[in-house]
Amino acid sequence: MRFSVLGPLRVETGGRTVPLGGPRQRAVLAALLTAPDEPVSRARIMDLVWDDPTPSAGVNLRGYVSKLRAALHDPADPEPRIVWDQGLRLRVAPGELDVWEFDLHAAAAQRARDEGRLADAAEAYRAALALVRAEPFQDVEGSSRFEEVRTPLRERRDLAFERYVAAGLDLGRHADLVGELRTWHARQPLWEHLAAQLMLALFRSGRRSEALAVFQETSETLMDELGTGPDRELRLMHRRILADDPGLQPAARARLAPVPRQLPAASAHFTGRATELDALDGLLADGGEAVAVLSGPGGIGKTALALHWAHRVAAKFPDGQIHLDLRGFDPAAAPMDPGEALHAVLDALGVPAGHLPEGADARSALLRSTLADKRVLMVLDNARDAAQVRPLLPGTAGVSSSSPAATASPRSPPPAPGRCAWPSSAPPTPSGSCAGDCATGGPPLSPRPSARSSPRAPDCRSRSPSPPRGPSTTRRFPLRPLRRSCGPRSGDSTRSPTRTGAPTCARCSPAPTATSLRPRRGCSGSSASTPDRHSRSPGPRPSPPPRPARPGSCSPS
């Protein structure tokens, strides 16, 4: 069922128009549609239907409601459309009312306009205005108080048309808008802002004399109807057209910068890393800015983890998400220079190329100013060292709300003694100590690396005490390979299941059980067992265990 109120009141279902009865009965339905799917009191309905209710108005209202229930009855729905719920409530589902659809299109247009997508905004406003057929509730003969319902609907319609025209003028569609503007101006000749938009569209279309004629006609109408002249906006437009002001041309208008959405697609089969994901979520809970460094050997999944988490929290950074490959370990290309990286980030944030200063330091300062009061997520992939990343970090807390996340591989040379291996929110302090937020702010997320792992940075906290942690934090998350079971894979029918009591891998089982042990040949109740073939021993490698004795040859006590 479809209810339409942006024009004559109409109800349609199954491709047919539902007869709604006489004027009073239609007014009762219109009163219920002023608060769709919400209870409306009897007193409110009578105020909107009758100017001076008679003593029989209450009885008539019950009769109108009964007839409307019958007219709106749906055989597939046993519950009536009009129910009593602390008042009379007309059940309206999402998508059944044109006003709701109008509001959805208008909201989508506003979002697109805020993000600089003017073409999408214009199309969404056009879709909203296509639902408007005439004046709201045009044929409803209610009381004089029903005008309180029509006025807000008119204002929403007029605002949508005004923004639709503004988007079209910004896109250079002035010639296409002239016809629509003339039609609306004829219906509302006292709307001065609309007259100014019509004059601008005519002037840009090369019809200067017609634009001046619109000003003259509007001025006379205002004087005749209201006894006053045009407002300041209309007079200013008239003077600028007379002076052939070049600023009225579309090329003189500033282009809105789009919001960057640069995150590559995340892996569809990501699994594990729950501890690391929880720790990354904790950085956002602290407030302020944060820098997370994911480190580990190549191919361990640093980029996959960073992108998975970035997509998960992207909604918390409405001002954009930036991804940049710093090429720190690319065998086919040199690492990205900090000046080049700053150029790419500033370009993504909408800074014109002509406004970029020379030198990495000046560009880094411009980046901090651009990120002020914004929430932006930056994923800096394949970072080589701290010097490559530090110019891209935001300013101090309270100036920026950005959250860079860098992925790095420990293939780069180890840092000099007493220096941090990874970027911090402040440069290392002199005399061989490190800033307070270098490396990890707490215990590591996974066990310490083994002797075969790549060397890691010296522990700065063991050299000098760290100052108190401020709102800006830098955390390093060393990744380790995920544990894998040595038993048969799930669902693999070609492998026989592990027998109860069979030895298991020492890396998959914390300790062997009694059933994992095999008796030695000729034993008599000894508890000694054959070493696991995966276990390591400082002594020489033991010889293979002898075959177990046949039944009866060993009699454990």
WOFENVEN-V217677 format. One line per field, one symbol per residue. burial: 1 if it has 16 or more other ideal C-beta (glycine too) atoms within 10 Angstrom, else 0. A space follows every 10 residues. Layout:
BEGIN
burial: ???
END
This chain:
BEGIN
burial: 1011111011 1000000101 0001111111 1111111001 0001111111 0000000001 1001101100 0100000001 1100001111 1100011110 1100110110 0110101101 1111111110 1100111001 0110010011 0010011001 1111111111 0011001101 1001100010 1101111111 1111001001 1101100110 0100000001 0001001101 1000000100 0000000011 0010010001 0010011011 0010000111 1111111001 1111111111 1010001001 1111111100 0000110110 1111110110 1000000001 0011011101 1000011111 1111110111 1111101001 1111111111 0100100111 1111110100 0011111111 1000100010 0000011101 0000010000 0111111111 0000000000 0000000000 0011010010 0000000111 0000000001 0000000000 0000000000 0001000
END
